[in-house]
Amino acid sequence: MRDIARDFQAMPLVAWMVWVVMAIIALPVMASPLEIHPETHSEVTGSETITLMSPSAEDDTTGDESAESDESAESDESAESDESAESTTIGSSTDNTTDSPPLVAQADSSDLAEPSDPFFFDENSVEPSGDGVLAPLSGPETLPDGTPGDGAELEDGPLTPPSLKLQTAAIQEGDEFSARARVYGHYFLESNVAVVGAVDLSTGDAFSDTRSTGVNISELYIVASPPELPGLRGAAGLIELSSFFDRNSFAKDSLTHFINPVFQTNPALAATQLESQPAALLQWRPIDEVILKTAVFSSGGFSDLDFDAVAAELGVNLGNLIVRGTYVSATDNGDRDGIPESFQINRNGVFGPREGDREVSYGINAEWFIPEINAGLFGRYGHHRNADLDISGDTYSFGVNFLDLLIDDDRFGIGYGRQLSNNDRRQGDRPDVLETFYDIRLAPNARAAISWQLRDEFSESVFGFRIRADWDLLELFD
């Protein structure tokens, strides 16, 4: 107890603020009766559906994410994620007919975060949004019952009412504490034009889609779709790119899936500035089984605004199997987060990457849902190269999630991953991790999980705990 007290005394003011906010929010949540909504598992027809979403996540990101991002193989949550919203399918079927409105949103990656709504296809999301589940920026949003799917009928007004939600979360990972309060939402200016935004108050380093502590605007962009081309969407502004690229239903969000960042965004892509950036993004689905995404963005953010980077992704939906290939080219932004072994290289007294170095990354991401055992397999591989230093590194991860394993709406996962590294130059232990977690619902809008990690050739053992809650602020103050 004395150790715990010392940790709390050492927490900065921001951490105390986040804890106070979470305590105020959690009291009525935990006081409410525990209601576990029955799950409805629907079989996948091999088609990608479209869901309207709202700013990830976290959780679940998701969808995760998705945000998000992506996937509708089988439904694991009852009411997102993508998780703190309910997801209503309004998408297209395998015969290429579509009921989708002119502006439909991100992929419900089953557990991707909830910010960043209207812009994703549900690329066979394993779980439609469920109440209380969190996700990474870009999560799904529910359409009101009875909303017509025909875009022609929506020309005179917004597609959905405004959305404004609060997500609170805390992670204790060994002796490292992280917490975040996120407010996110969207507002439709027209039936095919919306504004999306997310603001974070955070402390600690556990949230890979919130890079700095304190108060940060994570997303603020406009998204639109031509009424005559419902399969094409575009967005411009401050976009959390990892919510749109490299989504996965089983390994994406730290509040739904694994805590270790190797299981979130592909480390090779993350090291190439795939994060919250000023960007312009296009997403096109020419047929039900294929989705294409491309973005141009500023590697240095707003501080050095220069659209010198590009990202592209091809996603293929083969029923219960989804495969995505991603390419990113950007310049180093000075964060010193490249290949660890690159810091062995001396260039005129400077070791490692320099700001402005050209970096290129490739990633492949696959997920396969097996309805017979209610489980999902995932795998990633990534390759990163610094062209100016002439050094490259590789990363990979794989694992499984089991849904509804012991009780309704629980999730158990185990995975192995290796961080970005150059095998030929590495001198210490392998930067690998074996992690297992178990996540349950505590209340309709609150979840908690425990995690255990073995790192660096199993030489370090780390126990973790997380808790999170979601609130619909418009309903709360209605």
N, C-alpha and C positions, 0 to 999 in steps of 0.2 A: 504493500500500500504506500509505503514511503516513496518507492520508485515512481509509482503512478502520480503521486502528489508532486514530485519534482518535475515530471514531464509537464504537468499542467501549469506549474509555476513558470516554466520556461516558454510556454506558448505565447506567441506574439498577440498584440491587440486584435488583429484580424481574426485569429483563431478563436479568441473569446467571443468576438462578435458573431461569428458563424455558429458557435455552440449555443449562444443565447437564442439566436433565430431558430435553430433547430429544436431547442427545448420548448419554445413557445408553440411551435408548430406540432411537435410530436405529442404533447400532452393530450389534446383532444383526439388525436389519431389513436393513441394507445388506449384511450378510455372508451373508444367506440367498440361495439361487439365485433368479434372476428367473423367475417363473412368470407368464405371461400366460394367464389363463383364456380359453378361447374364448368368444365372445359368442353369445348366443342371441337373435336378433331375432324377436320375435313380432308378428304383425300385429294391429292394433287392431280390435276389433269395435265400437267406439263405446260400449262400456259402461264405467262406472267400476268398478274393482275395489277391494277393501278389503284393506289390508295392516296387519299388526301392527307397530308401530314402537317405537323407543326413543329417548330424548333425545339442536335441531338442534339443528347444525349447523351439523359445519359443512359442508360440502360439500357436501354435496352432495347453507334448505336445508334444501335443499335443499331430496333429494332427492333439495334440494333439494331440504328441507327440509325443506320442506317444506315445516317445518318446511318443516312442514315446508315440501313439499308439496305435488308433488301428482300425479301424472300418469302414466298408463301407456300412452302411445301406442306406444312401441316401446322395446325394451330395449337399452341401450347399455353396461351394465355386466354383468359376468358373475356375479359371485357375489352397495351402496346408494348410493345415491343421488343418492341418499341413500346411502350409500356405505360405510359401514364395516360394514354388516351385510348379510346376504343377505336378499332379500325373497321371500316365498312368497305367491302370490296365494291368497286364500281368499274372494274376494268374489263379487259377484253378476253375473249376466249380463243381457243385454238383455231377457230375458223376465221380469224382475223376480223371479226366484227367487233365493234367497240361501242360501249355506252358511255365512255369516259367523257367528262366535261372538258371544256377547252383548256382548263388549267388543272391538271391533277398533279399530285405531289409525289414526293420521294418514295423510295422504296422502303417499305416497312421491313427493315432488316431484321425483323423479328425482335431484335432487342437493341436497336440503336437508339441513340439518345433522342431526346425530344426536341431539341430546337431544330430549326430549319425546316419548315414544313413544306409548303406546296411545291415539291419538285421531284418526287421520286417515283419510279415504278416499284411496285412490290415484286421483286424478282424472285418470287416463290418464297416469301418469308415464312419461316417456320411458325412464327407466332404472330397473329395479328395483334395490334396493340391491346394491352390489357391494363386495366386499372391498377395503378400503383407500381407499374413497372417502369423503370427509368431507362434512358438510352442516351447515345451520344448526340450531338447537335443534329437535327434533321430527323425527327421522328414523325410518326404518322398521326393524322388527326381524323376524327370520326365525322362522317357526313351525317347530318340530321336525318332522322327517319322520314322517308317519303320524298327526299330530294331527287328530282328527276335526273337521269343520267344524260339526256340529250342536250348537248351544248347549245343547240339552237333555242332551247327553252329558257336559257339562262342569260341571254344577252342583255336583259334590262336591269340586272342587278348582280350583286356579289354572289359567289357560289356558296359560301358558308358565312355564319356569323363570325365576328372577331374571336380570337383565341388568346388568352393570357394565362400562363401557368407558372407555378413555382415548384422547383425541384430542390430538395435539400439532401445532402449526403455527407457521410464521414467515413473515412477509412483509417484504421490503425494497422500498420504493416510493420511488425517488429516494434522498434522504438520510434518509427516515423509516423507522424500523424498528418492527415490531410482532411480538409473539409471544404465544402462548396455549397453556396446557395445560388441557384440559377433562376432567373426570370426570363421567360421566352414566350413568343407569341407571333401571330400573323394577323394581317388585316387585308381583306380584298378590296382593292380600289375599284375594280371591275370584275366581271365574271372570269376574265382570263388574265388579270393583273393583280399581284399581291405584294405586300411588303412583309418581310420576315426579319425578326431580330431576336437577339439573346444577350443578356448581361449577366456576368458572373461576379460573385464575391467569394474569393477562395484563399486558402492557405495550404501549403504543402505541395508535393510533386507527384501525387498519385494519379492525377487526372491528365491524361495525355492530350486531351482536346482543350485543355486550359493551360497554356504554356507559362503564364506569369501569375504571381499572386496579387492579392488586392482586388480592386474593382477593374473589370475589363469588359469591353464590348466584344463578344465572340463572333457575332454575326449581325449584319445589317445590310440587306440587299433587296432588290426588286426582282421578282420572277414573273415571267409572262409566257403565254403560248398563243400562237396564231389560231383563231377559231377554226380556220379551214384545215389546219394541220395539228390535230390533237395529239399526235405522237411526238411532236417537237416542242421542246421547252427551252427557254433561255433564262439566265440569271446574271445579274451584274451588281457588284458591291463588295462588301466584306463577307467572304464565304468561308466556312469551315470545310476545306476541301476533303479532309479525311472522312466527312460524313457522306460524301458522294462517291468517293473512290475507295476501292478495297474493302467494301462492306462484307459482312459475314454474319450468318445467323447464330453461330456457335462460338465465335472468338472475335470480339470486337470491342465491347464496352466493359469498362472496369467496374460498373455497377450492376451488371447483369451476368457477365461471364467471368473471365479470369482477371485478377488484379495486375499481374505482371505485364508491362507494356509490350513484351515480345509477342503476346497473343492478341494485341489490339491492332493498330495499323502496322502493316509490314515495315519493320525497322529500316529496310533499304529505301522505301518510299518516304518514310518519315524524315530520314536524314537528308532528303532532297527537297526540303521545305514544303512538304505536303501537309499543310496546317491551315490555320485561319489566316487568309491573305486577301488583299484586294485582287479581285478576279472577275473574269467574264466566262460563263460556262454555258455549254450547249449539251442537251441530252436528246437523243433521237432513238425511237424504237421503230425500225422499218417493218419488222414482223414480230409476232408474239414471242418468238424464241430468241431474239437478238436485241441487245440494247447497246448503244454507242454513246460514249461521253467524251467530251474534250473541253479543256479549259486553258486559258492563258492567264498568267498571274504575275505579280511582282514578288521576286525572291526576297527582297529587302523590306517588304511591307510598305506602309505609308511613309516611313522615315527615309526610304530611298526608292521612291515610286518609279519603277521602270519595268514594263511588262516584258521581261526577259526570260520567262519560264513557260513551259507548256506541260500539260498532263493529258493523257488519252487512255481510254479503257474500252475493251470489247468484252461484253458479257454474253454468255450463251446459256440458255435455260433448257436442260434436257430432262424435263420432268422433275424428279426428285434430286437431280444433280445439277448444280450450277457452277460454272467455271468462268473466272474473270482473269483477263490479262491486262496489266497496267504498265504504262510507260511514263516516266517523269524526267524532264531535263530542266535544270535550274542552275543558278549560281550560288555559291556558298554565302550565307548571310552573316558570317562572323560569330555564330553561336558555338563554334568549336565542338560540334556534335557529329563529326564524320566517323570514318572507320578508326577505331582506337589505335591500331597499329600504324596509322598514317602519322602519328605524332613522334614516331621514330625518325622520320625523314626531316633533314635540315635543309632549308633553303635560305641561304644568306643570313643565318642566325635566327630564323623563324622556323619552329618545328610544327609540323602538321598543316592542315588546310588553311588557306588564307581567304579572306573575304573576296569574293569575285571569282574564285575557282569554278570552272565548269564541272558540274556533277550530273551523272546520268544514272537512272535506276530502272530496273525491270522487276516486275513481280507477277506471280501467278497465284491464284487464290481459288480453292475448290471447297465445296461443301456438298454433302450427300445425306439426305434425310432418309431413315429406314423406318417406315411406319409400323412394321411388324413388331419392332422392339422399342418404338417411340424414342429413337436415339438419332443423333446427328454426328457425322464425322466431318472433320475439317482438316485442311492442310494448306500451308503457304510456303513459297520459296521466293527469295528476293536476292537480287544482285545489284550492287552499288559500285560505281566507278568515279574516281576523281581524275579527270583527264589531265589536269595540270600537274598533279603529283604522280600520275601514272601508277596508281594503286587501286585495287579493287577488293571487295569483300562480299561475303555471302551470309545469308541468314535463312533459317527455315523453322517451321513449327508444325505440329500435328496433334490431334487428340480427338476426344469424343465428349458429347453432352448427352445425358439421359434425362428425359422429361417425365414428370409425374412418377418418380421412381419409388418413393416411400409414401408420400401423401400427395393429394391434389396440388397442382401448381408449384411443385418443388423442382429443383434442377441440380443435378450432380455432374461435375465435369472433371476430367483429368487430361492434362496435355504436357507435351515436352517441346521445348523451343530452344533455339540457339540464337543469341544476339548477333548483330552484324560484326564480322571479324574476318581477318585475313589469316588463313591457316598457316601459310608459309612463314609469316613474320611473327606470329603469336609466340610469346615467351612464357606466359603464365598459364593458369587454368583456363579451360574452355569456358566462355561466358554463356553457360547454358542454365536452364531452369526446368524443373519438374514441378508442376503445380496441380493441386486438386482443390476443389471448392464444393460447398453445399449451400444452396440458396433456397430460402423459404419465404412465404408470405406471412407477415405478422398481423396485418389488418388490410382492409380493402385497398388502402393507398400507401402501405408501408411494407418493406421487405428487408431481410437481413441475411447475411451469409458469413460463413467462416472459411478460411483459406489456409493452406499449408504449402510452403515452397521449399524446395531443395535447390540451392544455387551453386554455381561454379564447381562442377564435378561432384555435386552432393556434399561439398565441404561446409556449406552454410545452411542452417535450417531457420525458416522465418514463418511465424504464425501470424495470421491476419484476421481482421474482423471488419465488416462494413455494415452500414445501415443507411436506408434512404426512404424518402417519403415524397409524394407528389400531391399538389394541390391545384385545382382549377380556381383561379382567383376570381374569375367573373361569376362563377356559381357561388363561391364563398361569400362574396359581398353583394350578391343579388338580393 
